[in-house]
C-alpha cells in the first residue's frame, strides 16, 4: 500500500511539473474575422478580443479583405489579452500586412511589430520601414526607442518596386509578410534578432547583407526591457495613415532549464521503478 501511495505522489509531482512547463508557453494569433468574434463591418478595434487602440483612429474591417486598418498616423495599438516572457525562450512574431505610402523624404513609415516593457513609454523594441528618398528604396530598421533616440540597426536596402510600390504612381504595397525572431541575451546588448520579409504568394525580399533573405543582427535593448518578463505586443503607424494588418501571430518557444529536464528524468525513473515494484 505504501508503494502505491509513493507512486501516486511521484506521478502527481511529474504531472504538476509538466503542467507548469506547459503554462509557460504563450501564443496567440488573429486573422481579424467575424469567426474570431470581431464585429461585422468596420468598427473600432478598441475593446475587441483584448485589443487596445485609440477609438476612431484604428479600425478593424472584417468586410474588406479581413483588414485591421489604421486610419490615422502615429497611432499605437497593442493586445491587452496577455504578455510574452523573453526569459522563457525565443519569441516569434509574424505579421501579414500591406501599406499605402508615398514618402518624398527620408522618413519612418510603418512600425510593423512594436514590443514594449509597458503599454506606454519608451522602453520598446520595434522593427519598421525606413524610406530612403535618393534611391526610392526601403530598409528595415530596429530601434529600442521611439524616433531615432536609441540603438538603431539597419538592414540592407531594397527597392520599393520589389514590394510593389512605384514612386509617383503606385503607393500601394503588395501583400507582405514579416517574421521576427527575437532571443534574449545574457546582457541587454547581446540580444539576437532575425528578420525576414516576403511578398505573400511571391518572392522573398533580400533584406540581409550579401543578397540574403534573412537579416540577422546582435541588438541592444533598454535596461527596463531586458529585465521585463511581461512584454506587450502590438503595432504603431509612423508617418502614414493607411496601413492594414491582415493577420498576425505571436509565440514563445519555451526552453526548460536543464534543472527542469533533470527533474523530469528523475521523476520518470522513479515512476518506472515504482511500477515494477508495485507489480512484483
Phi, psi and omega in degrees: 000320179298320181298317180296323180294316179297317179299318180297322180293319179297315179298320179298318179294319179299312181296321180296321178295314180296320178295319179300318179294321180294326181292342179282346180283124181237125177209150179203150176211152180220139170246002176057058181239164175294331179297333178272359178100006176283145183297143179292141180081192180277130179204165177298133176292326184308127177089354180264124177052035176088358182281142179240125185203155178297123180297136179086345182249338179231117184242154169245133184234098183285347182266356184237072178070023179055057189251140169265121192240124167274123181254008177208151180284158174068028183256136178253142176224145176213157178272120183264009183275357181174170179231174186233138186253105182290345178283346182277336182162189181291135177263138182235132180226134176227133179226128171261133190199173168209157179214152181246116184208142177226061181292150179241351177229165177302127184195157171284144184245302188210122174278096186293320177226129181227119180251149182218147173286345175208170184287336174230164180108179190256002180274083187229172168223126185219150172237136190208165176274130175243121182272137178244108190294321187301329183242009184046057184220172177235163162222151172278142179230151172245142173212148176262015178206176176283147180066219181254023194281339185212134159049057181278135172230143188234142176278182173291153175289148171217144185294143176300331181294335180295332179254015170097006181257147176228123183304129175085351183221330183220102183269351184273126177282167168292171168288126187238161175225127179242130177240133183231123175249126186231123183239129182294137176265170178294330176233167187291343178260017183231025173287152177244139183234136177225124189231138174223147182228135180216155170279124181297124183078007182222210188277152169290156180257133180281088179261347178274164180281146184075035179061030178273149180271353178241130176257112179249140183205153168269127186236168179242137175245169178288162179299320180294319179295318181299324184274349188278141176246009180229074184278132179269143186241135178185207185217166176201131173282163178242268183254018178235162180236017180217090178224132183241128173260119185274322179197155181204153178211155178215144179203163174235124175277099185288129177244105181301147175296153177307325180296328178291319177299317180297319179296316180297315180299317179296318180293321177297319179297315179299321179296316179298313180297319180297318178299317182294320181289322179295321181292328181268000000 
